[in-house]
Amino acid sequence: MKLLINVSLCLFLLYSCNSGPTVDQVISDNLLVADAQYNKALKANTDKTKIPRTHNDDGSLRSVGAYDWTSGFFAGDMWLMYELTGEEKWKKEAIHYTELLDTIQYWTGNHDVGFMINCSYGNGLLSSGNKKYEQVLVNAAQSLSARFDEKIGCLESWNYRKAWDGKTEWFFPVIIDNMMNLELLFKASELSGNDKYKQIAITHAKTTMKNHYRPDYSCYHVVDYNEETGAVKDQATCQGFTDASSWARGQAWGLYGYTLCYRFTKDPIFLDFAQNIAKYMMNFKTLPEDLIPLWDYHVNVKGFTPEWDYDASKFESIPRDVSAATITASALIELSEYVTDGKKYADFAWQTLQNVSTDKYRASIDEQNYFILKESVGSIPHEAELSVPLNYADYYFLEALLRTKTNKYLICQ
């Protein structure tokens, strides 16, 4: 009977696969580029207290300190390279760049502690089994929890700041990116046995469902709350096209965030929400044929005029955001495992990964790029990091490649 089940599974996988390159072929091809580019980044990064993030306008490597919001991604890149190759050199670099972030576990400056610690120490715990990393994750979750307000039902993303227009004041701003930091809280509850962190994560997710999302499952980037009453004061953008549009990376953060909420809770409300976000993203009318989204889904939609000083003439074409594509692909691969019609998500992700792995979006081995991918966007309104490599675009790309190796729909590609 067991043999018959295995034969049936193999036949199912055989006939459900698309033609084209196999998962192993795509992974191997990308690892050749990754090896070449990361070796260049490691050599160029002469100050080993700094962390590679992108490159400067002159093509030189740009590295940042531990308190930059992207500081955990390069360590994560190294851990993922170790998982994909088994080569000890990547583990050695992963440990170095992870442990540079030791002080972040006690930092309460903003919500990004989740990105910083989970992508570094979280991956380190999975890959190395280092028990010392467990307490770091719990300490970081405690620090992140200090930003939770019970009256509002959310973790405060940023401290008081002025909005993108330089006039509007945000007193308790919550950004959609914060959905990604919930994974740290869920893991901390599992590691510590303290349910507090999990409950904060669930409450934040449900409040965000209520106030960040529109009926079509597009989302605002920023929601500002009244600290006294918990009421919504402002729904806006900081990095998107307009307050009413849908910034592509923000949509991807939300998709990924609600998928991971389902992973940890098995609450169908989160699974249903993630599928509705996916439907919006996969079917939006401005999505290019190659599935690499414009920096904002609404940027070419009639009737949407930017509410900030935007000169489109500086671009030969509206920039794509490869980071949004890789985050989306990784999330869809996971989402595909949770539903009966998951093949549509896996196929979309697989096509995205293949398209990202072309010369248009990926560096060549000989190129001085320092990272695998090109053509990501930091923030167009702030004129920061336009069409450049970014360490987090690589991170979710490598994670997606790793996830394809065990995905039931892609394993036989």
N, C-alpha and C positions, 0 to 999 in steps of 0.2 A: 504493500500500500504506500509506504514512504517513497519507494522508487517511482511509482505512478504519479504521485504528487509532484515530485521533483521534475519528472519529464513534462508534466502539464505546465509547470511554471516556466520551464525553458521554452516550451512552444509558445506560451503567452508572450514572453519577452521577445522572442524572435519575430513574431508577427505584429507586435505593437511598436517595433522600432522603425525609425525613418532611415532612409539611405543616407550616405555621406560619411564623413570621417568618424571614427570611433571616439569614445570618451578618452581612451588611453592615448590616441594619436593627438587629440587637441591638447590634452594635459602635457604630454611630452614636448610638443612644439612650443607651448608657452613657457615651460620650465627652462628651455634653452635660453629664451630671451630673459627670463627672470634671473637666471644665474649670471648672465653677462651684465645686466643692468645693476643688480644689487651689489655685485663685486665692485663696480665702478662707484656706487654710492658709498660703500664702506671705505673704500680707498680715499675718496674725496672728503669724507667726513673726518677731518683731522682732529677736531675737538670732540673727544669721545664722551663729553658730558652733554652734547647736543644730539638731536634726533632728526634724521632726514624727513622733510615734509614735502618739498616740491623743488622746482628750480627757479632761479631768478631770471629777470628779463635778459641778462647776458648769457644765460645758459648754465651758469654755475649752480652748484647744489645749494639749496636753502635749507638750513637746519634750524630747529627751534629748541627751546628749553622745556623742562618737565611740566611747566604749568600751562603750556599751549594746549588747546583743546584736542589737537590731533596727536598728542605725544605718545599715546598708547598704540597707535596703529602700526608703526614700524616694527615694534616688538612683535605685534600680532602677525605682520608679514613674515617675520623670521620664523615664528612658531609654525605657521602654515607651510612654509617652505620645508621645514623639518618633517612635518607630517606627510607632505607630498613626496619627498625624496628619501627620507631616512638618513640624510647626511648630517653628521655630527657638527660640521662647521656652522650650520644654520642654528642648531640648538645652542651652541656657544654664543653666537651673536644674539639670539633671542634672550638668553639669560641676562646678558649685559644690558640690553636696552630695556628689559623688563625691570630690572632692579635699580635702574636710574630713577624709577618712579616711586621709590619707597615712601617718600614723604607725602605723596598724594593721598595715601589711605587716610590721612588725618585732615585733609583739606576740605573746607566747606564753602569755598569761594563761589562756585556755581555748580550747575547740574552735571558738568562734563566729567566729573569724577567717575561716572559709570563707563563712559567711553574709554577713559584713560586706564582704568584698572581692569575692567573686564576683558578688554582686548589684549592686554599684556599679561597680567597675573592670571586672569581667567583661562586664557589659552595655555599659559604655562602650567597651570594645575592639571589640565587635561592631558598635555603632552608629556610632562615630566613626572607627574605624581608627587611633586614636592609639597609635603604637608604644611610647610611653613607658609605657603601661599594661601592656604585656607583662611588663616587669621587675617591676612591682608585684605581679602575679599570681604570678610565680615566687618572689619574696621572701616573699610571704605563705604560699605552699605550704611553703617551707623552715621558716618559723616554726611552722606547723601540724604539720609533721613532727617537731618537737622533742617533741611529746606522744605519739609512737608508742613502744610498748614491744614489742620483738620476742618476749619470753617470753610475753606475754599475747596478742599479735597484734592489738592495738587501739590507737587513739588515745584517750588519756585525755580525757574530756569536761570534767570539773571537777576542781579540786584537792580535797584532803581537805575533807569537809564532813559535817555530821550530816544524817540523812534527815529526811523530812517529819514523823516522829514526835518529833523533837527528841532522840532517844536513840541510835538506830542510827547507827553510824559507817561512812561510806563512804571507803575509802582510795584506790581506783582506780575511780571511777564512770564508766561509759560509758552514754550515753543514746541512744535510738533516733534522736533529732534529728541525731546526728553523721553519719548516712548522707547528709545533704544537703551536708555539707562535703567529701565525696569528689570532687565535681565540680571544685573548685578544684585538687585534686591531679592529676586526669586532665588538665585543661587545662594545668597547669604542665609536665607531662611532654611534651605536644605542643609547647609553646612552647620549652622548653629542650633537648629531646632527651634529657633525663635520665630514665631509666625508673624511677628510685627512687620518685618520687611515685606513679606508677601502681601499682607493686607494693605500696606501703603501703595504697593505697585498696582494692586487691583483697583483701589479707590482712584488713583491717578488715571488709570486707563479708562475707567468708566466716566470720570468727569471730562476727560478729553473727548470721548465719544460724543458727549452731550454738547460741548461748546466749541470744539475745533472743526467739526464736520458739518458740511451742508447736506441737503437732501440727496444730492447726486454722488455723495461720498468723495467729493473734493474737499480739501481742508485749508483752513487759514494757517499761516505760518505762526503768528503770534496771537495769543489771547491774553489781555491784561485784566486782572481782577481787582475789585475793591477789597482792600485788606480788612475793612471793618464788617462788611456785609457778605462778602463772597460773591457778589454780583459781577457779571461780565461788564467791563467798562469799554473795551476796545477789541476789535478783531481785525488784524492787519497783517502786513508782511514786513519783513526786514530785508529779505533777499530775493523776493519774487518780483513779477512784472507789475502787478497791482495788488491792492488789498483783496480784491475779489477773484483773483486768478489762482492757479494752482502751481506752485513752484515744484519742479519735478523731483528734486532731492527730498523735499518735505513729504511729497506723496509716497516716496519710497521708504522714508523713515517710518511713516505710519503703517504701511503694509507689513514691513518687517516687524514692527513693534507689536501689532495685534496678532501676528502669527506666533511670535514667541510667547505672548500671553496665553494663547491656547495651549502651547507646548507644556507650560508649567501648571495650568489650572484645569485643562480639559473642559472648560466652560464653553458651551456651544455659542454663546453670545459673541465671544471673541473670534471664533472660527467664521461665523456668518459675517461679521464685520470685515474681517480680512478679505473674504471672498468678494464682498461688495466693493472694497477699495481696488482689488485686483481687476474687477470687471471695468471699473471706471478707467483705470490706467491702460488696460490692454485694448480698449475700444475707442480711445479718444481720437477725434477726427484729425488732430495735427500730429499724431504719432507717425514718424517717418517709416518707410518700408523696412528699413534695416533695424527698427525697434530701439534705436538709440535716441532717447527723447531730446527735444529742445530743452534748453535750460528751464523754461516754464511752459507748461502745456498750452497756455492761452496766448502765447506771444504772437501768434499769427491769426488769432480769432477776431473777426470783425466786431467792432464796438468796444474792444478793450484798448484803452489808451493808458499808458503808464502814468502814475501819479508822482513820479519823480523825474528828474532831468535825464532823459534817456535819448541818446543820439544813435539810432540804429545804423546810420550811415557809416559808422566806424567799422562795421562788420561787413565783410563780403557776403556772409550768410549768418543767420542767427546761430550762436554757438550751441552745440550739443553738450550734454552733460553725461560723460561716460560714467562718472561716479553714481549718478542716479540709476543708470542702466545696470551696473554691477550689483548695487544694493537690491534692486528689484529682482534680478535674476536669482540671487541667493535666497531671497525670501520666497520666491515662487517655487523653487525646488523643495524647500521645506514644506510649504503649503500643500504641494502636490501629494505629499505622503499622508495627509490627514483626511482626504476626501475621496469619494469613489470615482469622481471624474477628474482626477488629478493630472491625467496625461496632458490636458490642454495647458496647464501651468508649466509642467516639465518641458513640453515642446517649445513654449514661448521662451522659457529661460535658456534652453539649449540653443535655440536660434540666436538669441541675444549674445550668448557666450561665443558662438562661432563668428558672429559679425564683429564683435569687439576684437577678436583675434585676427583682424586683417590689418593691412598696412595703414589704413586710414586712421585707426584708433590705437594701434599697438606699435611700440618702438621696434626698430630693427636691432639685431644683435650688435651691429657696429655703431649704432647711434649713441650719442652722449646724453641719455635721457634720465638715467639714475633710477627709473621706475619702469614697470612693464608697460603701462598704458599712458596714452596721451589724451588730450581733448576733454578734460574735465573743467568745471567751473566752480570757483569759490563763491564769489558774490559779484554779480554784474553791477548792482546799484552802488557798491562801494569800490568799483573798478579794481577788484582784487582777484588775482589768480584766474585769468581768462584764458581758456583753452590751453591748459597746462596739465602735467601729471600731478596727481595727488596721492599721498600714501594711503588714504582711505579708499580710493577707487581700486587700488591694487588689493587692499585687504579683502574687500567683499568679492572681488574677482577670484582670488585664491580660495576663499571660503566656498564660493560657488563651485569651483572646479573640484574641490575636495568632496563636496556634497554630491556631485554627479557620480562619484565612484560607487556610491551605495544606493542611489536612488533607483527604485524599482522600475521606473519608466525609462531610465537612461543607461542602466548598467550594461545593456547589450548593444549600445549604439556603435 
